[in-house]
Amino acid sequence: MVSANNKKTISKASPHTIKKFELIETYIKSWAQILMQNEKCNGLIFIDCMCNSGIYQDDYGNLVEGTPIRVAKALRDVARRYEDKQIFLYLNDNDAMKINELRKHLPDDERNISTITLIGDANNLLERIGPRLTPEGHFNYFLLYDPYNASIDWNALLPFFGNWGEVMINHAVLDPVRAIFSAKKKAAIKKYENTYLTDFEKLVPFGSDKNAYEARVEEIIKLLKGNRRYYVAAFPFYNSQNSQMYNLIHCTSNKAGFVLYKNCAWKVFGGKSSAKRGTENSYQLALDENGNITVPTDESCFYIKDIAKYLYDSFKKQKNVRLEQMWKLLEEHPVFPSEGFKKEIKKELFEVYGVSKKQIINTNTGKKEIVLSFL
Ligand SMILES: C[S@@+](CC[C@H](N)C(=O)[O-])C[C@H]1O[C@@H](n2cnc3c(N)ncnc32)[C@H](O)[C@@H]1O
């Protein structure tokens, strides 16, 4: 069901929605910059297939720009720096009033950047664009699939799980958690069956277990990506009542994109993995029966302390651990960032875990190097 707020041309954006805009904007700025520097890339295609009007009101009545306008402005700046490359934006919504509002706020096209605004069904649009994506053009695409509720058409998304692109899906997990039990109408039942590719009778036992829905979406993405090495990172978004509204899932075959998304999310959330409240004070460290440090962890909101604990457990009893080894390990982690918080992570390792550092001469390069001892 679409709420009254969602029907408005200029709807209200809660703080968690504004965080979502910030995360996508931050990511796209760096993503575009990295790809444009690659001489094999001829240009970029950004698609927000459910883009809304681009203009919102925050809790205080101030106007706030949404993703399509933020991204259009950011990509215009990138296009000006890379004049030999082309950028296309496809911005679509099935509400004509929203697209008409959006058109008033978009920056003008320039020689090497064009914005195509469309009114229609997102899945129909993707079914038209999807089969035309070919690697030969050397264009990199980013598809944002951002419905209000748990409504995902995997058939339309399938072609976008290819090599040259990235897909970001908003999985509105609060929808089934709250409403699966009350779904009686055919349309509601069909929506959940399509989103989770599971018969309704098998979905009902998921009940209000959000982990079950999240795991099912991950399973579906695994099926879609086939045998290729693929990277998926998801960050949860919490509302002011501290309920998880959705997960913003980033899917790519490009490791650099995966690493960048995690780094951007931690930056936007201010040194943690979500805006969930209530775990800040649970910072009491304790010792277990073997004398090891234990850290209370909330997997829906990790902090720097959790990264330090992970590194400490990974390198325990080792000496001469190169800093690069630690950052490489974090690159592979599904949630932790490998850039942006190095100083804070090292401080935690030194002060809480008694890790020490020293300088050695690397026997291969003959150069001085800092190493850590986890003895
Ligand atoms: C969560 S908002 C999108 C927000 C936008 N991506 C942003 O970040 O600023 C969802 C939008 O999807 C639109 N929508 C819902 N179902 C759609 C569909 N099947 N096809 C096209 N648009 C749809 C709604 O009108 C609404 O404007």
The ligand as a Tripos MOL2 file, in Angstrom:
@<TRIPOS>MOLECULE
LIG
   27    29     1     0     0
SMALL
NO_CHARGES

@<TRIPOS>ATOM
      1 C1         11.2970    5.6220   -2.3990 C.3       1 LIG1
      2 S1         10.7210    6.6340   -3.7160 S.3       1 LIG1
      3 C2         12.1730    6.8530   -4.6620 C.3       1 LIG1
      4 C3         13.1530    7.8080   -4.1000 C.3       1 LIG1
      5 C4         14.2940    8.1920   -5.0070 C.3       1 LIG1
      6 N1         14.9460    7.0320   -5.5530 N.3       1 LIG1
      7 C5         15.3040    9.0220   -4.2580 C.2       1 LIG1
      8 O1         16.2570    8.4440   -3.7100 O.co2     1 LIG1
      9 O2         15.1550   10.2570   -4.1910 O.co2     1 LIG1
     10 C6          9.7930    5.5020   -4.6580 C.3       1 LIG1
     11 C7          9.1890    6.0880   -5.9320 C.3       1 LIG1
     12 O3          8.8440    4.9770   -6.7610 O.3       1 LIG1
     13 C8          7.7160    5.2970   -7.5080 C.3       1 LIG1
     14 N2          7.2080    4.0020   -7.9650 N.ar      1 LIG1
     15 C9          6.6450    3.0090   -7.2330 C.ar      1 LIG1
     16 N3          6.4090    1.9340   -7.9970 N.ar      1 LIG1
     17 C10         6.8410    2.2480   -9.2460 C.ar      1 LIG1
     18 C11         6.8820    1.5450  -10.4740 C.ar      1 LIG1
     19 N4          6.4550    0.3000  -10.5630 N.pl3     1 LIG1
     20 N5          7.3840    2.1660  -11.5410 N.ar      1 LIG1
     21 C12         7.8410    3.4330  -11.4630 C.ar      1 LIG1
     22 N6          7.8330    4.1450  -10.3240 N.ar      1 LIG1
     23 C13         7.3400    3.5670   -9.2270 C.ar      1 LIG1
     24 C14         6.8530    6.0810   -6.5670 C.3       1 LIG1
     25 O4          5.9830    6.9520   -7.2950 O.3       1 LIG1
     26 C15         7.8970    6.8550   -5.7730 C.3       1 LIG1
     27 O5          8.0660    8.1520   -6.3000 O.3       1 LIG1
@<TRIPOS>BOND
     1     1     2 1
     2     2     3 1
     3     2    10 1
     4     3     4 1
     5     4     5 1
     6     5     6 1
     7     5     7 1
     8     7     8 2
     9     7     9 1
    10    10    11 1
    11    11    12 1
    12    11    26 1
    13    12    13 1
    14    13    14 1
    15    13    24 1
    16    14    15 ar
    17    14    23 ar
    18    15    16 ar
    19    16    17 ar
    20    17    18 ar
    21    17    23 ar
    22    18    19 1
    23    18    20 ar
    24    20    21 ar
    25    21    22 ar
    26    22    23 ar
    27    24    25 1
    28    24    26 1
    29    26    27 1
@<TRIPOS>SUBSTRUCTURE
     1 LIG1         1 GROUP 0 **** ****
